[in-house]
Every structure is written in structure tokens, then in C-alpha cells.
């Protein structure tokens, strides 16, 4: 379920073709819609418990696996830079801080959509000297990783969808199949070698995964592991990865309930538990419905909403608009207790549910409100932040609060009501700015008066308001 996501075309709010309009122009009218009302003292208060800290935040991310960067690099250089800014700039775009890389398993990189293996041919068995190859491009991922590093990204998560076919019982990297026991050590070395190739390019892979959606069989790159098999393989990969200074992540199950079983199996094995630094899951098959059973960091490591057309809307009731993404982010942090949030594609073509759609025929691109839903969180909540306990008196308001390592404070308020809601939030002392995202606005900034005390807000219907205090 990880390569071709369900997408949607609801032509409600079509943003301009940003190939000709600067990305910065997308911020929407500076109408001050989220205006502060001071002195009224009547608005119900959103309460923050600053001394009650919850999970530490590792960051927000995305992926361009399956050669999606080739689409970006075919655009004019100015458009490429605009897209990079939209993904990675902490002032112009989302400021994403995790890049998820796809480790290839295909014997060939043709046609488009196949990720090439670094050992496309059987070297002569699991004990034969390896015959690795490296093209220095990796389907455009090296280019993006280097650009991400320039923007300040430090977290690179390399994840494999499958081992090469000759290592599996079905002889193919596609259509499921299982890793042959005799190839386990060679596969562990293969994964670490991929990270070493990136080190040669100046990119330090920090996190390494050996499986993606091991609970599913699909027609593209895929490989099955049971929870017990995954725990056993962790004990092979863990020491090899540790010698290379890399942390192991597991297991990117297709559903959150399914991932719970993988986490349980790892936690029940004291040796496997030692080697898994981060537990990773997807909410496609089953939603985020509670924390995973571990005290290690957990990531929602891949998701994009269902749908069958391209959709740029903020809130059209489709379930794959920007508002739906904002709700899913909120639930991941509050219900799932995640430390990291990694969206699926940053950009793709056709009916993508990614953040950006690329039109190859016209060499232009379009931006979905999904990007701005993510940016409302990721631009301001930085790696190393901690979540603070928060609650709202109005059940229509979904609230999360965070304190960054530099002391700045971020309060995210999602108004799910179809009417305007007034509220007050008492922030830490400092200069505060409110950023509004809704149908007409994309992180539109409004300075809030005063340096301390309660901040009175008017929250437009079906909107996301981000209050930042520095």
C-alpha cells in the first residue's frame, strides 16, 4: 500500500500554478482573520500544563522514494527551488526535518517506479563476496538528500520495501515472499552498505529499516515478515547497524493495530528490544488508536489519505483534503503519542495524494492544502521539542501544545466547528504571532498584542490556528 496511494480531484480551491507564481505568494490575504480580542475576559480558556511534559519530538518528514525526484528534476531550475523551499524551508514552507529514503531491490531501474538494487545480481550465494554497485544518484534521492542537508535536515531514515529477489523464497522483489534464512546476514550487510554509500556522498543515514508493510503482499516491491520473524531478524541487523553507528527502526506495518503486534514481539524479546531504537507504523489498514506498547520513540512513518483524484481543497468533506490531514496529525500526537510524523510523497504526478502534483506535459506544479496543513505544525515544532499537556473547554477545539528547545512555545488549535469560536490561551511571556490556515489562508501571520497574559483569539470555522510565542 506504499507506492500508489489513492488520490482525488475535487476542483473546489485550485491554487495558482506555482511554476509561474512565487511560492511565497501562497500565504493568502493578510486579512488578520485570526484577530486578537483583548480585554474582553469572557472567552473560555485553553489550558496549558507547562510542568507536565509528554513525548519528545523527533521531527516531521516525507519521502520521494520510487524515483519521484525524477519528476521534480525535470522541471525548470526555478520551480525545483520553489518546491524545495515548500518542503524544507522553515520560513517559506514546511521546514520538514526527516527524509525517508527508499532502499531499492529491483535488478533494473527501468521502467519508472522501480528502485534499483545496489546488488542487482546474485553474487553467487549468501556467503560469496558481495558485488555492490553504486550510481551516485539512487533514483534522484541523493540529490534531494544533499539539498535537504543544506536546509538543515539531520535525520535520514533509509527503509527497504524488499530484499533482492534472489534472497527470497519467491525469487522476486515483488509480490511478497519471505527472506530466506541463509540470506539474513547478507541482507543485513546489504542494508548497511546502502548507508555507507550515502556516507560517501556526505549524507549520514541515522535510521535504518529492513521492512515496509511486512503484513501485506502487493504487486510491487514487498516482503513478508511475521512479528516473530521480524524480531529474529532485528537480532541479526542490530549489531551490524550499530557498528556503523546507525539506529534500527521497525517495522512500518500497514496498520497501527498490526504494528502493535510487531512492537509486542520485539519488546518481549530482550535481545531484539535492545536493538530497536524507534518503532514505526502506518495507519492505512487500521487507524492510530493508542500508543504502541513501548517506551521507545514511535513514529507515524507513512501516511497519505485515501482518494482517487487530485485534491487541492482545505475542507470539502472528502476525507483527503487539508483539514483531514490536520486532524490526522493531531490524533497521531494525542492518541498515538508519536514522536515523529512522516507524510508519504512530497510530490508525484496524476491523482497523487501527495502534497504537490507535477504536470509533466506543461512542466508546472500545483500545491494541495495538505502541504499547508502539515506546515502549520512542522514549520514551528522543531526536533527536540516536547509536547505539553493541554485541554480546551470547547469540545470542538482540538489542541496540542509544544515547547521547543530554544524555549519558544507553539499552540495548535484546530476548530472543527462550522461556526466561529472565541477562546483565550495563556502563553509564556514573549512576542506572539498567530498563523491561520483555512480555505482562504495558508499560514497567514497576525501579530498578537502584548508581551504576557492571556491571548484572546477568534477562531474561524473549520480552521487551524498556530500560535507561536518567542
C-alpha positions as CSV (number, residue, x, y, z in Angstrom):
1,X,0.0,0.0,0.0
2,X,3.0,2.3,0.0
3,X,3.7,3.1,-3.6
4,X,0.5,4.1,-5.4
5,X,-1.8,5.9,-3.0
6,X,-5.4,6.7,-3.6
7,X,-6.0,10.3,-4.8
8,X,-8.8,12.7,-5.6
9,X,-9.9,15.6,-7.9
10,X,-12.4,18.0,-6.3
11,X,-11.9,21.3,-8.1
12,X,-13.0,23.4,-5.2
13,X,-9.9,25.5,-4.5
14,X,-7.3,25.4,-7.1
15,X,-4.2,27.3,-6.2
16,X,-2.2,29.0,-8.9
17,X,0.3,27.2,-11.0
18,X,3.4,27.9,-8.9
19,X,5.7,27.3,-11.8
20,X,4.9,30.9,-12.7
21,X,3.9,32.3,-9.2
22,X,6.5,32.6,-6.5
23,X,5.9,30.1,-3.6
24,X,5.9,32.9,-1.1
25,X,2.8,34.4,-2.7
26,X,0.7,31.4,-1.5
27,X,0.4,32.8,2.0
28,X,-3.0,34.2,1.2
29,X,-4.5,37.6,2.0
30,X,-3.1,39.3,5.1
31,X,-6.6,40.0,6.3
32,X,-5.9,39.4,10.0
33,X,-8.8,36.9,10.1
34,X,-7.5,35.3,13.3
35,X,-7.6,38.7,15.1
36,X,-6.9,39.1,18.8
37,X,-9.7,40.5,21.0
38,X,-8.1,41.9,24.1
39,X,-9.7,43.0,27.4
40,X,-12.9,41.1,27.0
41,X,-12.1,38.4,29.6
42,X,-15.1,36.4,28.5
43,X,-13.6,33.8,26.2
44,X,-13.2,30.2,27.6
45,X,-9.6,29.4,28.3
46,X,-7.4,26.8,26.7
47,X,-5.3,25.5,29.5
48,X,-1.6,24.5,29.2
49,X,0.1,22.5,31.8
50,X,3.7,23.6,31.3
51,X,5.2,21.4,34.0
52,X,3.5,18.3,32.6
53,X,5.7,17.3,29.6
54,X,4.7,14.4,27.4
55,X,6.7,13.0,24.4
56,X,9.8,14.4,22.9
57,X,9.5,15.3,19.2
58,X,12.0,13.9,16.6
59,X,10.5,15.8,13.7
60,X,8.3,15.8,10.7
61,X,9.2,14.3,7.3
62,X,8.3,13.0,3.9
63,X,9.6,10.7,1.2
64,X,10.4,10.8,-2.5
65,X,11.0,7.1,-2.9
66,X,10.1,5.2,-6.2
67,X,12.0,7.8,-8.3
68,X,9.6,10.6,-7.6
69,X,12.5,13.1,-7.6
70,X,13.0,12.5,-11.4
71,X,9.7,14.3,-11.8
72,X,11.0,17.3,-9.8
73,X,14.3,17.5,-11.6
74,X,12.6,17.6,-15.0
75,X,11.1,21.0,-14.0
76,X,12.8,24.3,-14.6
77,X,15.5,25.1,-12.0
78,X,13.4,27.9,-10.6
79,X,10.5,25.5,-10.0
80,X,12.8,23.0,-8.4
81,X,14.0,25.6,-5.9
82,X,10.4,26.7,-5.1
83,X,9.4,23.0,-4.4
84,X,12.5,22.5,-2.2
85,X,11.5,25.7,-0.3
86,X,8.0,24.4,0.1
87,X,9.2,21.2,1.6
88,X,12.2,22.3,3.5
89,X,12.4,26.0,4.2
90,X,11.4,26.9,7.8
91,X,10.4,30.4,6.7
92,X,8.8,29.8,3.2
93,X,7.4,26.3,3.5
94,X,7.0,23.3,5.8
95,X,10.5,23.1,7.2
96,X,10.4,19.3,7.2
97,X,13.2,17.7,9.2
98,X,13.1,14.0,8.3
99,X,13.7,12.5,4.9
100,X,12.7,8.9,4.3
101,X,14.7,7.2,1.6
102,X,13.7,4.1,-0.3
103,X,16.3,1.3,-0.4
104,X,16.0,-0.3,-3.8
105,X,15.6,-4.0,-4.6
106,X,14.9,-4.2,-8.3
107,X,17.5,-5.7,-10.7
108,X,16.8,-2.8,-13.1
109,X,15.8,0.8,-12.8
110,X,13.6,0.7,-15.8
111,X,10.7,1.4,-16.2
112,X,9.9,4.3,-14.0
113,X,8.7,3.4,-10.5
114,X,11.3,0.7,-9.9
115,X,14.1,1.4,-7.3
116,X,17.4,-0.2,-8.4
117,X,19.2,-2.6,-6.1
118,X,22.8,-1.9,-5.1
119,X,23.5,-5.6,-5.8
120,X,21.2,-6.4,-8.8
121,X,22.8,-9.8,-9.5
122,X,23.2,-12.8,-7.1
123,X,27.0,-12.7,-6.2
124,X,27.0,-16.5,-6.1
125,X,25.2,-17.2,-2.8
126,X,24.9,-15.8,0.7
127,X,28.5,-16.5,1.6
128,X,30.0,-15.2,-1.7
129,X,31.9,-11.9,-1.7
130,X,29.3,-9.2,-2.4
131,X,29.2,-7.3,-5.7
132,X,27.8,-4.0,-4.9
133,X,27.3,-1.2,-7.4
134,X,26.5,2.5,-6.8
135,X,25.4,5.1,-9.4
136,X,25.7,8.1,-7.1
137,X,22.1,9.1,-7.9
138,X,19.8,6.5,-6.4
139,X,16.7,7.5,-8.4
140,X,17.2,11.2,-7.6
141,X,17.3,10.6,-3.8
142,X,21.0,11.5,-3.4
143,X,20.2,14.9,-5.0
144,X,17.3,15.5,-2.6
145,X,19.3,14.3,0.4
146,X,22.1,16.7,-0.3
147,X,19.6,19.6,-0.7
148,X,17.8,18.6,2.5
149,X,21.1,18.6,4.3
150,X,21.7,22.2,3.1
151,X,18.4,23.2,4.6
152,X,19.5,21.7,7.9
153,X,17.9,18.3,7.8
154,X,19.9,15.9,10.0
155,X,17.5,12.8,10.2
156,X,17.7,10.5,7.2
157,X,15.6,7.3,7.5
158,X,16.5,4.6,4.9
159,X,13.9,1.9,4.6
160,X,13.7,-1.2,2.4
161,X,10.5,-2.4,0.9
162,X,12.1,-5.8,0.0
163,X,15.3,-7.7,-0.3
164,X,16.5,-8.5,-3.9
165,X,14.6,-11.4,-5.4
166,X,17.4,-13.9,-5.2
167,X,17.4,-13.6,-1.4
168,X,13.7,-14.5,-1.2
169,X,11.7,-17.7,-1.4
170,X,9.6,-16.4,-4.4
171,X,12.6,-15.3,-6.5
172,X,11.2,-11.8,-6.9
173,X,11.4,-8.5,-5.1
174,X,7.7,-8.1,-5.8
175,X,4.6,-9.9,-4.7
176,X,5.5,-10.6,-1.1
177,X,7.6,-13.7,-0.4
178,X,9.9,-14.1,2.5
179,X,13.6,-13.7,3.2
180,X,15.4,-17.0,3.0
181,X,17.1,-17.8,6.4
182,X,20.5,-18.4,4.8
183,X,20.5,-14.8,3.4
184,X,19.8,-13.0,6.6
185,X,23.4,-11.9,7.4
186,X,24.0,-11.0,3.7
187,X,20.8,-8.9,3.7
188,X,21.9,-7.1,6.9
189,X,25.2,-6.3,5.3
190,X,23.4,-5.1,2.1
191,X,21.3,-2.6,4.1
192,X,24.3,-1.2,5.9
193,X,26.2,-0.9,2.7
194,X,23.5,1.3,1.3
195,X,24.0,3.6,4.2
196,X,27.8,3.5,3.6
197,X,27.2,4.6,0.0
198,X,25.2,7.6,1.3
199,X,28.1,8.4,3.7
200,X,30.3,8.5,0.7
201,X,28.0,11.2,-0.7
202,X,28.2,13.2,2.6
203,X,24.9,12.0,4.0
204,X,24.7,10.3,7.3
205,X,21.8,7.8,7.4
206,X,20.7,7.9,11.0
207,X,17.9,5.4,11.0
208,X,17.6,2.1,9.1
209,X,14.6,-0.1,8.4
210,X,14.6,-3.5,6.8
211,X,10.9,-3.9,6.0
212,X,7.9,-1.9,4.9
213,X,4.4,-3.1,5.5
214,X,5.5,-6.7,6.2
215,X,1.9,-7.6,6.8
216,X,0.9,-7.1,3.2
217,X,1.6,-8.7,-0.2
218,X,1.4,-6.2,-3.1
219,X,2.3,-6.3,-6.8
220,X,5.4,-4.0,-6.3
221,X,8.4,-4.3,-4.0
222,X,7.2,-6.1,-0.9
223,X,8.4,-8.8,1.5
224,X,6.6,-10.6,4.4
225,X,7.7,-10.9,8.0
226,X,5.7,-12.2,10.8
227,X,6.1,-10.3,14.1
228,X,8.3,-13.2,15.4
229,X,10.4,-13.3,12.2
230,X,10.9,-9.5,12.4
231,X,12.1,-9.8,16.0
232,X,14.5,-12.5,15.0
233,X,15.9,-10.5,12.1
234,X,16.4,-7.5,14.3
235,X,19.0,-9.6,16.3
236,X,20.9,-10.1,13.0
237,X,20.7,-6.5,11.7
238,X,21.1,-4.7,15.1
239,X,24.8,-5.5,15.7
240,X,25.8,-4.8,12.1
241,X,24.0,-1.4,12.1
242,X,25.4,-0.5,15.5
243,X,29.0,-1.0,14.3
244,X,28.2,1.5,11.5
245,X,26.6,4.0,14.0
246,X,23.1,3.5,12.7
247,X,19.9,3.1,14.7
248,X,17.3,0.4,13.7
249,X,13.7,1.2,13.1
250,X,10.9,-1.4,12.8
251,X,8.5,-2.3,11.3
252,X,6.4,0.1,9.3
253,X,3.3,-2.2,9.4
254,X,0.4,-1.1,7.2
255,X,-1.9,-0.7,10.1
256,X,-1.4,0.7,13.6
257,X,-3.1,-2.3,15.2
258,X,-0.8,-4.5,13.1
259,X,2.3,-2.6,14.2
260,X,1.2,-3.1,17.8
261,X,1.8,-6.9,17.3
262,X,5.3,-6.3,15.8
263,X,6.2,-4.0,18.7
264,X,4.9,-6.5,21.2
265,X,7.1,-9.2,19.7
266,X,10.2,-7.0,19.8
267,X,9.5,-5.8,23.4
268,X,9.0,-9.4,24.5
269,X,12.5,-10.4,23.3
270,X,15.2,-8.7,25.4
271,X,17.8,-9.1,22.7
272,X,15.6,-7.7,19.9
273,X,14.4,-4.9,22.2
274,X,18.0,-3.8,22.7
275,X,18.5,-3.1,19.0
276,X,15.3,-1.3,18.0
277,X,15.6,2.4,18.7
278,X,12.3,3.5,17.1
279,X,9.0,1.8,16.4
280,X,7.4,2.8,13.2
281,X,3.8,2.2,11.9
282,X,1.3,3.3,9.2
283,X,-2.4,3.9,9.7
284,X,-3.7,2.6,6.4
285,X,-5.2,-0.7,7.4
286,X,-6.2,0.5,10.9
287,X,-6.0,4.0,12.4
288,X,-3.9,5.3,15.2
289,X,-6.0,4.3,18.2
290,X,-3.5,4.4,21.0
291,X,0.2,4.4,21.9
292,X,2.4,1.5,20.7
293,X,3.4,-0.8,23.7
294,X,6.9,0.5,24.1
295,X,8.8,3.3,26.0
296,X,10.9,3.9,22.9
297,X,10.1,6.7,20.4
298,X,7.4,5.8,17.9
299,X,6.8,7.4,14.5
300,X,3.8,7.5,12.3
301,X,6.2,6.8,9.4
302,X,4.0,6.9,6.4
303,X,0.5,8.1,5.5
304,X,-1.5,9.9,2.9
305,X,-5.3,10.0,2.8
306,X,-7.4,7.8,0.5
307,X,-8.9,9.1,-2.6
308,X,-9.0,8.7,-6.4
309,X,-8.4,12.2,-7.8
310,X,-6.1,15.2,-7.1
311,X,-7.5,17.4,-4.4
312,X,-6.2,20.9,-3.5
313,X,-9.1,21.8,-1.1
314,X,-8.7,22.7,2.5
315,X,-12.1,21.4,3.7
316,X,-14.5,19.8,1.2
317,X,-15.7,16.8,3.2
318,X,-13.9,14.4,1.0
319,X,-11.6,13.0,3.8
320,X,-8.4,13.7,1.8
321,X,-8.3,17.4,2.0
322,X,-6.0,19.6,4.1
323,X,-8.4,19.6,7.1
324,X,-8.3,15.7,7.1
325,X,-4.5,15.8,7.2
326,X,-4.6,18.3,10.1
327,X,-6.9,16.1,12.1
328,X,-4.8,13.0,11.4
329,X,-1.6,14.9,12.6
330,X,-3.5,15.9,15.8
331,X,-4.6,12.4,16.5
332,X,-1.2,10.9,15.9
333,X,0.3,13.1,18.6
334,X,-2.5,13.0,21.1
335,X,-4.0,9.5,20.6
336,X,-0.9,7.7,19.4
337,X,1.7,9.6,21.4
338,X,4.1,9.6,18.4
339,X,7.5,11.4,18.4
340,X,7.8,11.6,14.6
341,X,5.3,12.2,11.8
342,X,6.3,11.3,8.2
343,X,3.9,12.0,5.4
344,X,4.1,10.0,2.2
345,X,5.0,11.6,-1.1
346,X,6.2,15.2,-1.2
347,X,5.4,15.3,-4.9
348,X,4.2,13.0,-7.5
349,X,2.0,13.0,-10.7
350,X,-1.5,12.4,-11.7
351,X,-4.0,11.6,-9.0
352,X,-1.5,11.8,-6.2
353,X,-2.5,12.3,-2.6
354,X,0.9,13.8,-2.1
355,X,1.5,17.5,-1.2
356,X,2.4,18.6,-4.7
357,X,1.3,17.5,-8.1
358,X,3.7,17.7,-11.1
359,X,2.3,18.1,-14.6
360,X,5.0,16.7,-16.9
361,X,3.2,17.9,-20.1
362,X,3.4,21.5,-19.0
363,X,6.4,21.4,-16.7
364,X,4.4,23.0,-13.9
365,X,3.2,22.0,-10.5
366,X,0.3,22.6,-8.1
367,X,0.2,22.6,-4.3
368,X,-2.5,21.0,-2.2
369,X,-3.7,22.4,1.1
370,X,-2.3,19.2,2.5
371,X,1.1,20.8,2.4
372,X,-0.1,23.8,4.5
373,X,-1.8,21.5,7.0
374,X,1.5,19.8,7.6
375,X,3.5,23.0,7.5
376,X,1.3,24.6,10.2
377,X,2.8,22.0,12.6
378,X,6.2,21.2,11.1
379,X,7.5,24.7,10.5
380,X,7.2,25.7,14.1
381,X,7.5,22.4,16.1
382,X,11.2,21.6,15.8
383,X,13.2,18.5,16.5
384,X,13.9,18.3,20.2
385,X,10.6,19.9,21.2
386,X,8.5,18.4,23.9
387,X,4.7,18.2,23.9
388,X,2.9,19.9,26.8
389,X,-0.4,18.8,28.3
390,X,-3.2,21.0,27.0
391,X,-7.0,20.9,27.1
392,X,-9.8,23.1,25.7
393,X,-13.2,23.7,27.3
394,X,-14.9,23.6,24.0
395,X,-15.0,20.0,22.6
396,X,-15.0,21.4,19.0
397,X,-11.4,22.6,19.6
398,X,-8.6,20.1,19.2
399,X,-5.5,21.5,20.9
400,X,-1.8,20.5,21.1
401,X,1.0,22.5,22.7
402,X,4.8,22.2,22.4
403,X,7.9,23.8,23.8
404,X,10.9,23.9,21.6
405,X,14.5,23.5,22.8
406,X,15.0,27.3,22.4
407,X,12.2,28.0,24.8
408,X,9.7,29.1,22.2
409,X,6.1,27.8,22.6
410,X,3.7,26.6,20.0
411,X,0.0,26.0,20.4
412,X,-2.0,24.3,17.7
413,X,-5.8,24.9,17.7
414,X,-8.0,23.0,15.2
415,X,-11.5,24.4,15.2
416,X,-13.7,21.5,14.0
417,X,-16.9,23.5,14.4
418,X,-18.8,25.1,11.4
419,X,-19.0,28.3,13.4
420,X,-16.6,30.8,14.7
421,X,-15.3,30.1,18.2
422,X,-13.7,32.5,20.7
423,X,-11.0,31.3,23.1
424,X,-8.3,32.5,25.3
425,X,-4.9,30.9,25.7
426,X,-2.4,32.0,28.4
427,X,1.0,31.6,26.8
428,X,4.5,32.2,28.2
429,X,5.7,35.8,28.1
430,X,7.0,36.9,24.8
431,X,6.1,38.2,21.4
432,X,3.3,36.1,19.9
433,X,2.1,35.6,16.4
434,X,-0.9,33.8,15.2
435,X,-0.8,31.9,11.8
436,X,-4.1,31.0,10.2
437,X,-4.7,28.1,7.8
438,X,-8.1,27.6,6.2
439,X,-9.7,27.8,2.8
440,X,-8.6,31.4,2.1
441,X,-5.3,31.4,4.1
442,X,-2.1,29.4,4.2
443,X,-0.1,30.3,7.4
444,X,-1.3,33.9,7.3
445,X,0.5,35.8,10.1
446,X,-1.1,38.1,12.6
447,X,1.0,39.6,15.4
448,X,-0.8,39.4,18.8
449,X,-0.6,42.4,21.1
450,X,1.1,42.4,24.4
451,X,4.1,40.5,25.8
452,X,2.3,38.4,28.5
453,X,-1.0,37.3,29.8
454,X,-4.0,35.7,28.1
455,X,-4.2,35.9,24.3
456,X,-7.8,36.3,23.2
457,X,-8.5,34.7,19.8
458,X,-11.3,34.4,17.3
459,X,-11.0,31.0,15.6
460,X,-12.7,30.9,12.2
461,X,-14.9,27.9,11.4
462,X,-13.1,24.7,10.2
463,X,-9.7,26.3,10.6
464,X,-6.2,25.6,12.0
465,X,-4.6,28.4,14.1
466,X,-1.0,28.2,15.2
467,X,0.1,30.5,18.0
468,X,3.9,30.9,18.3
469,X,5.5,32.7,21.2
470,X,9.2,33.6,21.1
